[in-house]
Amino acid sequence: MLTVEDIEAIRRAYFVEQQSIRAIAREQKHHRRVVREAVAGASPPRQYRLGQPKPKPVVDPVRPHIDGWLDGDATAPRKQRHTAKRIYDRLVAEQQFRGSERTVRQYVEEWKRAHQRDTLGFVPLAYAPGAEAQCDWGDAVVEIGGVQQTAQVFCLRLCYSLKPFVCAFPAAKQECFFAGHVAGFHAFGAVPQRITYDNLTTAVRRVLEGRTRLEQEAFVAFRGHYLFRTHFCLPGKEGAHEKPMVESLVGYARRNFLVPMPKVASWEALNAHLAARCAAEDERTVAKRPASIGAMWPEEQAAMLPLQRHDHPCCRTVPVKVNRMGLVTFERNRYSVFSRYGGQHLLLRVFAWHVELSDGQTVLARHARLYGRDGEQLDPLHYLELLERKTGAFDLARPIQQWEKTWPPIYRRYLEALRQARPAGATREFVRILQLHARYAPEALTTALERALALRCWSADSVEQLVRQAQQPDAPATTVDLAAAPALVHLANVVIPLPDLASYAPLLAEVQA
């Protein structure tokens, strides 16, 4: 086989040194046909090819078995086909094969290369403004509140302007899938006419022939609310390149938006960071595009579907039963509700970031959603009604212990002073004071407890009265001139007897005791 140096030497000898083809072939030991081709420069260097395949004395005796197994894999399930290791094991067990595993691996690799289907090329595509978007999930490692975890990254990209939308969730649940769409629609201010997906289970219940799909009922309801059309990729390799726009966005967002690894306090902060990075993409001009993303975006937005007046409820509704501790369980996490609902059946509406418990008409409780396992969301207000009757459990109650960590110092000081002033019934009265959180702001109660401690007021009624006094400013005093109002002159002669305060002495002594 000629190298580029050999070709140079031949051409130099012929054109510069004026040697004949016969002389060059004799001196450089090439065939005259090879010299002529090198001089003409019309074809690349000839490569060596075997006229006949080399014999394989180790593999040839078992070749029919290997070929038969590999041919049979064409109709076998994709994940249950022969590997080179499995073929070697079968040859040893069934054919007493004495060769090495490496020999079998080389033959299997050659066989697959020879029987590989021709790779199809790609057709350049052109998208109309607003007509097409593509959606997909990715994942990335982030640090939320000091805890490193894997975030599921929702990506939605418009195909004409390439405007992206990226947000993150703790999991790729169906409610998160819907919430990502709604957030993307609001970021765009409009809805794409058609969205392309792969066959993700949050949207597809069953893959039928061709592009026909049996879709999830919840997804059909979601699509029917926003009125976009759907397009699903073919399963397997046939559909591997049907949504390249969003697949490139998944990798681009991971490398450019999430490097270095974000360290944020909350998921809200992470999504605010991603929203800012998506907005900054408006300044970028993608290769082979006539203008920047931001410059092409207004034309696309004008061609998209309008947003609906009300958003679709992005949630799942599941029936639950309240146990004797006022808790319901969902995905191995527990959420509290008022203890009086113990033993009853309620409805749990599961959103991406929170859950709601209702009786079908009224929302009874709302909690931040938990994504781990064996977690608890306990609202102490749900247990105060029960603790008013079971005051002995107050100090050991887990909801109160968790709540106490966030109390202002005045709460503990007031409770200790109340127990000293009124040993009997002090805990029950303090529980009644805590129940005021259902009607008044925590700041107002904190101020009222400061005044109540100073005035030595030891009841929930007095604390509530102090809250109301603080909320209602003092009304200015009004003076009535009786001389200027003849109709009221007779009031000047009215005598109002003073009360006998001595009758209050026994009551005052009882309070001071």
C-alpha positions as CSV (number, residue, x, y, z in Angstrom):
1,M,0.0,0.0,0.0
2,L,1.4,3.4,-1.0
3,T,1.9,6.0,1.6
4,V,1.6,9.7,0.9
5,E,5.5,9.9,1.1
6,D,5.7,7.2,-1.7
7,I,3.3,9.1,-3.9
8,E,5.3,12.3,-3.4
9,A,8.5,10.5,-4.3
10,I,6.9,9.1,-7.5
11,R,5.5,12.4,-8.6
12,R,8.7,14.3,-7.9
13,A,10.8,11.8,-9.9
14,Y,8.3,12.0,-12.8
15,F,7.6,15.7,-13.0
16,V,10.8,17.3,-11.5
17,E,13.5,14.7,-12.4
18,Q,11.9,13.8,-15.7
19,Q,12.3,10.0,-15.2
20,S,10.2,7.5,-17.1
21,I,7.5,5.4,-15.5
22,R,9.6,2.3,-16.2
23,A,12.6,3.8,-14.5
24,I,10.6,4.9,-11.5
25,A,9.0,1.5,-11.2
26,R,12.4,-0.2,-11.3
27,E,14.1,2.1,-8.8
28,Q,11.3,2.5,-6.3
29,K,10.1,-1.2,-6.7
30,H,6.5,-0.4,-7.6
31,H,4.3,-1.9,-10.3
32,R,4.1,0.4,-13.4
33,R,0.3,0.5,-13.0
34,V,0.7,1.9,-9.5
35,V,3.2,4.5,-10.7
36,R,0.8,5.6,-13.4
37,E,-2.0,6.1,-10.9
38,A,0.3,8.1,-8.6
39,V,1.4,10.3,-11.4
40,A,-2.3,10.9,-12.6
41,G,-3.3,11.7,-9.0
42,A,-6.8,10.7,-9.8
43,S,-7.4,8.1,-7.1
44,P,-6.5,7.8,-3.4
45,P,-3.8,5.4,-2.3
46,R,-4.9,1.9,-2.9
47,Q,-5.6,-0.1,0.3
48,Y,-4.8,-3.7,0.8
49,R,-7.8,-6.0,0.7
50,L,-7.9,-9.7,1.2
51,G,-8.9,-11.6,-1.8
52,Q,-10.4,-14.4,0.4
53,P,-11.1,-14.4,4.1
54,K,-8.4,-15.9,6.3
55,P,-9.3,-19.3,7.7
56,K,-10.2,-19.4,11.4
57,P,-9.4,-22.9,12.6
58,V,-10.7,-22.3,16.1
59,V,-14.0,-20.7,15.2
60,D,-14.8,-22.3,11.9
61,P,-16.1,-25.6,13.4
62,V,-18.6,-23.8,15.6
63,R,-19.4,-21.0,13.1
64,P,-22.9,-22.5,12.1
65,H,-23.9,-22.5,15.8
66,I,-22.9,-18.9,16.4
67,D,-24.5,-17.7,13.2
68,G,-27.7,-19.5,14.0
69,W,-27.9,-18.0,17.5
70,L,-27.2,-14.5,16.3
71,D,-29.8,-14.8,13.4
72,G,-32.4,-16.0,15.9
73,D,-31.8,-12.9,18.1
74,A,-33.6,-10.8,15.4
75,T,-37.0,-12.1,16.7
76,A,-36.0,-12.2,20.4
77,P,-36.8,-9.5,23.0
78,R,-34.3,-6.7,22.8
79,K,-33.1,-7.2,26.4
80,Q,-32.9,-11.0,26.0
81,R,-30.4,-11.5,23.2
82,H,-27.1,-13.2,23.0
83,T,-24.0,-11.4,24.2
84,A,-20.5,-12.6,23.3
85,K,-20.1,-13.9,26.8
86,R,-23.3,-15.9,26.6
87,I,-22.3,-17.4,23.2
88,Y,-18.9,-18.4,24.6
89,D,-20.6,-20.1,27.7
90,R,-23.0,-22.0,25.4
91,L,-20.1,-23.1,23.1
92,V,-18.1,-24.4,26.1
93,A,-21.2,-26.2,27.6
94,E,-22.8,-27.5,24.4
95,Q,-20.0,-27.9,21.9
96,Q,-16.9,-28.5,24.2
97,F,-15.3,-25.4,22.7
98,R,-11.6,-25.1,23.5
99,G,-10.9,-21.6,22.2
100,S,-10.7,-18.4,24.2
101,E,-13.5,-16.0,25.0
102,R,-11.5,-13.2,23.2
103,T,-11.7,-15.3,19.9
104,V,-15.5,-15.5,20.2
105,R,-15.8,-11.8,21.0
106,Q,-13.8,-10.9,17.9
107,Y,-16.0,-13.1,15.7
108,V,-19.2,-11.8,17.1
109,E,-18.0,-8.2,16.6
110,E,-17.1,-9.0,12.9
111,W,-20.5,-10.7,12.4
112,K,-22.5,-7.7,13.8
113,R,-20.5,-5.3,11.7
114,A,-21.1,-7.3,8.6
115,H,-24.9,-7.6,9.3
116,Q,-25.4,-4.1,10.5
117,R,-28.2,-2.3,8.8
118,D,-27.3,0.7,6.7
119,T,-27.3,3.9,8.7
120,L,-29.8,6.3,7.3
121,G,-28.8,9.9,6.8
122,F,-30.6,13.1,8.1
123,V,-32.9,15.4,6.2
124,P,-32.6,19.2,6.9
125,L,-35.8,20.4,8.6
126,A,-37.5,23.8,8.6
127,Y,-40.0,24.6,11.4
128,A,-42.8,27.2,11.1
129,P,-43.0,29.8,13.9
130,G,-45.0,28.6,16.8
131,A,-45.9,25.3,15.2
132,E,-43.6,22.9,17.0
133,A,-42.0,22.4,20.4
134,Q,-40.1,19.4,21.9
135,C,-40.2,18.2,25.5
136,D,-37.9,15.8,27.5
137,W,-36.5,15.1,30.9
138,G,-32.8,15.1,32.0
139,D,-31.1,14.8,35.4
140,A,-28.3,16.7,37.2
141,V,-26.7,16.7,40.6
142,V,-27.5,19.7,42.7
143,E,-27.2,20.8,46.4
144,I,-30.4,21.9,48.0
145,G,-30.1,23.2,51.6
146,G,-26.8,21.5,52.1
147,V,-28.0,18.1,50.8
148,Q,-26.6,16.8,47.5
149,Q,-29.3,15.1,45.4
150,T,-30.3,14.3,41.9
151,A,-32.7,16.8,40.3
152,Q,-35.0,15.9,37.4
153,V,-34.7,18.7,34.9
154,F,-37.7,19.5,32.7
155,C,-36.8,20.9,29.3
156,L,-39.2,22.4,26.8
157,R,-37.8,24.0,23.6
158,L,-39.5,25.9,20.7
159,C,-38.1,24.7,17.4
160,Y,-38.3,27.9,15.3
161,S,-36.6,30.4,17.6
162,L,-34.9,27.7,19.8
163,K,-36.2,29.6,22.9
164,P,-35.7,27.3,25.9
165,F,-37.5,26.7,29.2
166,V,-35.8,24.7,31.9
167,C,-36.9,24.0,35.5
168,A,-36.1,21.3,38.1
169,F,-38.1,19.0,40.3
170,P,-37.2,16.4,42.9
171,A,-38.9,13.7,40.8
172,A,-40.4,13.2,37.3
173,K,-43.9,12.5,38.6
174,Q,-46.9,13.2,36.4
175,E,-47.9,16.2,38.5
176,C,-44.4,17.5,38.1
177,F,-44.6,16.9,34.3
178,F,-47.8,18.9,34.2
179,A,-46.4,21.7,36.4
180,G,-43.4,22.0,34.2
181,H,-45.6,22.5,31.2
182,V,-47.7,25.2,32.9
183,A,-44.6,27.0,34.1
184,G,-43.2,26.9,30.5
185,F,-46.4,28.1,29.0
186,H,-46.4,31.1,31.4
187,A,-42.7,31.8,30.7
188,F,-43.5,31.8,26.9
189,G,-46.8,33.7,27.4
190,A,-48.4,31.3,24.9
191,V,-48.8,27.6,24.1
192,P,-47.1,25.7,21.2
193,Q,-49.4,24.3,18.6
194,R,-47.8,20.8,18.8
195,I,-45.3,19.2,21.2
196,T,-43.2,16.1,20.5
197,Y,-42.5,13.6,23.2
198,D,-40.9,10.2,23.6
199,N,-43.1,7.4,25.0
200,L,-42.8,8.5,28.7
201,T,-45.3,6.7,31.0
202,T,-46.6,10.0,32.5
203,A,-48.3,10.6,29.1
204,V,-48.5,7.2,27.4
205,R,-50.3,4.2,28.9
206,R,-49.6,1.8,26.0
207,V,-47.6,2.0,22.8
208,L,-49.7,0.7,19.8
209,E,-48.8,0.1,16.2
210,G,-46.9,3.0,14.5
211,R,-47.4,6.3,16.2
212,T,-50.8,5.3,17.7
213,R,-50.7,5.6,21.5
214,L,-53.2,4.8,24.3
215,E,-52.6,7.9,26.4
216,Q,-53.1,8.5,30.1
217,E,-56.5,10.0,30.9
218,A,-55.0,12.7,33.0
219,F,-52.7,13.7,30.1
220,V,-55.6,13.8,27.7
221,A,-57.5,16.1,30.1
222,F,-54.4,18.3,30.4
223,R,-53.9,18.5,26.6
224,G,-57.6,19.2,26.1
225,H,-57.4,22.2,28.5
226,Y,-54.5,23.9,26.6
227,L,-55.5,22.5,23.1
228,F,-52.1,21.7,21.8
229,R,-51.5,18.6,19.7
230,T,-49.1,15.8,20.5
231,H,-46.6,13.8,18.4
232,F,-44.9,10.7,19.9
233,C,-41.5,9.4,18.6
234,L,-41.3,5.8,17.3
235,P,-40.0,3.4,20.0
236,G,-36.4,2.2,19.9
237,K,-33.7,3.2,17.4
238,E,-36.2,4.3,14.8
239,G,-37.3,7.3,16.9
240,A,-34.0,8.0,18.6
241,H,-33.4,11.2,16.6
242,E,-36.9,12.6,16.2
243,K,-36.5,15.3,18.9
244,P,-32.9,16.5,18.6
245,M,-33.7,20.1,19.6
246,V,-34.7,19.3,23.1
247,E,-32.2,16.4,23.5
248,S,-29.4,18.9,22.8
249,L,-31.0,21.4,25.2
250,V,-30.8,18.7,28.0
251,G,-27.1,18.4,27.6
252,Y,-26.6,22.1,27.0
253,A,-28.5,23.1,30.1
254,R,-26.6,20.6,32.2
255,R,-23.2,21.8,31.0
256,N,-23.9,25.5,30.9
257,F,-26.6,26.2,33.5
258,L,-25.6,23.6,36.2
259,V,-21.8,23.8,36.1
260,P,-20.4,24.3,38.6
261,M,-22.9,22.3,40.7
262,P,-25.5,24.8,42.1
263,K,-25.6,25.1,45.9
264,V,-28.9,26.9,46.8
265,A,-31.1,27.1,49.8
266,S,-34.3,25.8,48.1
267,W,-35.9,24.5,45.0
268,E,-37.4,27.9,44.4
269,A,-33.9,29.4,44.3
270,L,-32.7,26.7,41.9
271,N,-35.6,27.4,39.5
272,A,-35.1,31.1,39.8
273,H,-31.4,30.5,38.7
274,L,-32.6,28.4,35.8
275,A,-35.1,31.0,34.7
276,A,-32.5,33.7,34.7
277,R,-30.2,31.5,32.6
278,C,-33.0,30.8,30.1
279,A,-33.7,34.5,29.8
280,A,-30.1,35.2,29.1
281,E,-30.2,32.8,26.1
282,D,-32.2,35.5,24.2
283,E,-28.8,37.2,23.4
284,R,-27.3,34.0,21.9
285,T,-27.2,33.4,18.1
286,V,-27.2,29.7,17.3
287,A,-25.1,28.6,14.4
288,K,-26.8,28.7,11.0
289,R,-29.6,30.9,12.4
290,P,-30.3,34.3,10.8
291,A,-30.7,36.1,14.1
292,S,-30.5,35.7,17.9
293,I,-33.1,33.7,19.8
294,G,-34.6,36.9,21.3
295,A,-34.9,38.5,17.8
296,M,-36.7,35.5,16.4
297,W,-38.9,35.0,19.4
298,P,-41.6,37.7,18.8
299,E,-42.5,36.2,15.5
300,E,-42.9,32.8,17.0
301,Q,-44.9,34.0,20.0
302,A,-47.4,35.7,17.7
303,A,-48.1,32.4,16.0
304,M,-48.6,30.3,19.2
305,L,-51.9,29.4,20.9
306,P,-53.1,31.8,23.6
307,L,-52.9,30.9,27.3
308,Q,-56.2,29.8,29.0
309,R,-57.8,32.0,31.6
310,H,-57.3,29.4,34.3
311,D,-54.6,26.9,34.7
312,H,-55.2,23.2,34.7
313,P,-55.0,21.7,38.2
314,C,-51.6,19.9,38.0
315,C,-52.3,17.2,40.6
316,R,-53.3,13.7,41.3
317,T,-56.3,12.9,43.5
318,V,-56.1,9.8,45.7
319,P,-58.4,8.6,48.5
320,V,-56.9,8.2,51.9
321,K,-58.0,7.2,55.4
322,V,-57.0,9.2,58.5
323,N,-55.5,7.0,61.3
324,R,-56.1,7.5,65.0
325,M,-53.2,9.9,65.2
326,G,-54.7,12.3,62.7
327,L,-52.3,11.2,59.9
328,V,-52.6,10.1,56.3
329,T,-49.9,8.2,54.5
330,F,-48.8,8.8,50.8
331,E,-45.7,7.4,49.3
332,R,-44.4,6.4,52.7
333,N,-44.7,10.0,54.1
334,R,-47.3,11.2,56.6
335,Y,-49.3,14.3,56.7
336,S,-51.5,15.6,59.5
337,V,-55.1,16.7,59.6
338,F,-57.4,17.8,62.5
339,S,-57.6,14.9,65.0
340,R,-61.5,15.0,64.9
341,Y,-61.2,13.4,61.4
342,G,-59.6,10.3,62.7
343,G,-61.0,7.2,61.0
344,Q,-62.6,9.1,58.2
345,H,-62.0,8.8,54.4
346,L,-60.7,12.0,52.8
347,L,-59.2,13.0,49.4
348,L,-55.6,13.9,49.0
349,R,-54.7,16.2,46.1
350,V,-51.0,15.8,45.3
351,F,-49.3,18.7,43.5
352,A,-45.6,19.1,42.6
353,W,-44.7,21.2,45.6
354,H,-47.6,20.7,48.1
355,V,-50.5,18.4,49.1
356,E,-54.0,19.3,50.1
357,L,-56.5,17.2,52.2
358,S,-60.2,17.8,51.7
359,D,-63.5,16.2,52.4
360,G,-64.5,16.8,48.7
361,Q,-65.7,20.4,49.3
362,T,-63.5,22.1,51.8
363,V,-59.7,22.1,52.0
364,L,-58.9,20.8,55.5
365,A,-55.1,20.9,55.5
366,R,-52.3,22.0,53.3
367,H,-48.6,20.8,53.6
368,A,-45.4,21.1,51.7
369,R,-44.8,17.9,49.8
370,L,-42.2,15.4,50.9
371,Y,-40.2,13.4,48.4
372,G,-38.2,11.2,50.6
373,R,-39.4,8.3,52.8
374,D,-40.7,8.1,56.3
375,G,-41.0,11.9,56.6
376,E,-43.7,13.8,58.5
377,Q,-45.5,17.1,58.1
378,L,-47.2,17.8,61.4
379,D,-49.3,21.0,61.9
380,P,-49.5,21.6,65.6
381,L,-52.8,23.5,65.2
382,H,-54.3,20.1,64.2
383,Y,-53.6,18.7,67.7
384,L,-54.5,21.6,70.0
385,E,-58.2,20.6,70.2
386,L,-57.2,17.2,71.4
387,L,-54.4,18.5,73.7
388,E,-57.0,20.8,75.4
389,R,-58.6,17.6,76.8
390,K,-55.4,15.6,77.2
391,T,-53.1,18.2,78.8
392,G,-50.8,15.5,80.2
393,A,-49.5,14.8,76.7
394,F,-48.6,18.4,76.0
395,D,-44.9,18.3,76.9
396,L,-44.4,14.9,75.1
397,A,-46.4,15.8,71.9
398,R,-44.2,15.6,68.9
399,P,-46.0,18.4,67.0
400,I,-45.5,20.7,70.0
401,Q,-41.9,19.8,70.4
402,Q,-41.2,20.6,66.7
403,W,-43.2,23.9,66.9
404,E,-41.4,24.9,70.1
405,K,-38.1,25.1,68.2
406,T,-39.5,28.1,66.3
407,W,-41.3,29.9,69.2
408,P,-40.1,33.4,70.2
409,P,-38.6,33.3,73.8
410,I,-41.8,35.0,75.2
411,Y,-43.8,31.8,74.7
412,R,-41.6,29.8,77.0
413,R,-41.3,32.6,79.6
414,Y,-45.1,33.1,79.6
415,L,-45.8,29.4,80.0
416,E,-43.4,29.1,83.0
417,A,-44.9,32.2,84.6
418,L,-48.4,30.9,84.0
419,R,-47.6,27.6,85.6
420,Q,-46.3,29.3,88.7
421,A,-49.3,31.7,88.9
422,R,-51.9,29.1,88.2
423,P,-50.6,25.6,88.7
424,A,-54.0,24.0,88.2
425,G,-55.2,24.4,84.6
426,A,-52.1,26.3,83.3
427,T,-51.4,23.9,80.4
428,R,-55.0,23.9,79.3
429,E,-55.1,27.7,79.3
430,F,-51.8,27.9,77.3
431,V,-53.3,25.5,74.7
432,R,-56.2,27.8,74.4
433,I,-53.8,30.7,73.8
434,L,-52.0,28.7,71.1
435,Q,-55.3,28.1,69.4
436,L,-55.5,31.9,68.8
437,H,-52.9,31.3,65.9
438,A,-55.8,30.1,63.8
439,R,-57.3,33.6,63.9
440,Y,-54.4,36.0,64.5
441,A,-51.0,36.6,63.1
442,P,-48.0,35.2,65.1
443,E,-46.5,38.7,65.4
444,A,-49.7,40.0,67.0
445,L,-49.7,37.1,69.5
446,T,-46.1,37.7,70.4
447,T,-46.7,41.3,71.2
448,A,-49.9,40.5,73.2
449,L,-48.0,37.8,75.2
450,E,-45.3,40.4,76.1
451,R,-48.0,42.8,77.4
452,A,-49.9,40.0,79.1
453,L,-46.8,38.9,81.0
454,A,-46.2,42.5,82.1
455,L,-49.8,42.9,83.2
456,R,-50.0,39.4,84.7
457,C,-52.9,38.4,82.6
458,W,-53.3,34.6,82.8
459,S,-56.1,33.7,80.5
460,A,-56.6,33.2,76.7
461,D,-59.5,35.7,76.8
462,S,-57.3,38.4,78.2
463,V,-54.6,37.7,75.6
464,E,-57.1,37.9,72.8
465,Q,-58.4,41.2,74.2
466,L,-54.9,42.6,74.1
467,V,-54.6,41.5,70.5
468,R,-57.8,43.3,69.6
469,Q,-56.8,46.4,71.4
470,A,-53.5,46.5,69.5
471,Q,-55.4,46.1,66.2
472,Q,-57.9,48.9,66.9
473,P,-56.4,52.3,67.4
474,D,-57.8,54.5,70.3
475,A,-60.7,56.6,69.2
476,P,-60.5,60.3,70.0
477,A,-62.7,61.5,72.9
478,T,-65.8,63.4,71.9
479,T,-67.1,66.4,74.0
480,V,-70.7,67.4,73.8
481,D,-71.6,71.0,74.6
482,L,-75.1,70.7,76.2
483,A,-75.7,74.5,76.1
484,A,-75.3,74.4,72.3
485,A,-77.8,71.6,72.0
486,P,-81.1,72.7,73.6
487,A,-82.6,69.2,73.0
488,L,-80.0,67.7,75.3
489,V,-80.2,70.3,78.2
490,H,-82.3,67.9,80.3
491,L,-79.3,65.5,80.4
492,A,-77.4,67.9,82.5
493,N,-79.7,67.2,85.4
494,V,-79.4,63.4,85.2
495,V,-77.6,61.9,88.2
496,I,-75.7,58.7,87.7
497,P,-75.0,56.8,91.0
498,L,-71.5,55.5,91.5
499,P,-71.1,51.8,91.8
500,D,-70.2,50.1,95.1
501,L,-66.8,48.7,94.4
502,A,-66.7,46.9,97.7
503,S,-68.7,44.0,96.2
504,Y,-65.7,43.2,93.9
505,A,-63.3,42.6,96.9
506,P,-64.0,38.8,97.2
507,L,-63.4,38.3,93.5
508,L,-60.2,40.4,93.5
509,A,-58.9,38.3,96.4
510,E,-59.6,35.1,94.6
511,V,-57.8,36.3,91.4
512,Q,-54.7,37.4,93.4
513,A,-54.6,34.1,95.2
